[in-house]
Amino acid sequence: MRPTRETECTAFFGTQKIARGNVVDVIPAVKAFFEKSGESPILIFDNTTSAPVEIDFRGSTEEILSNIPGFFPYPSCQAIFV
């Protein structure tokens, strides 16, 4: 599924939970995890439907976020790191 600005999701690397929260907060956490560890695959699931969330992680964090329908830059809560 393609996420929207309101999508709440959880990201995993294997059985390790990387981040959970609003997609706008989860994307930077996943991008940072991948850049630091180089590990993949990272799976992201919608918290409501459990459907896989499809995000193209090519480019900068800002470029990735700009592809989310309804996204506009503003201060937001941070994802909960576990």
Helices and strands as residue ranges (DSSP letters): E 8-13, E 16-22, H 23-37, E 42-46, H 61-66, E 80-81
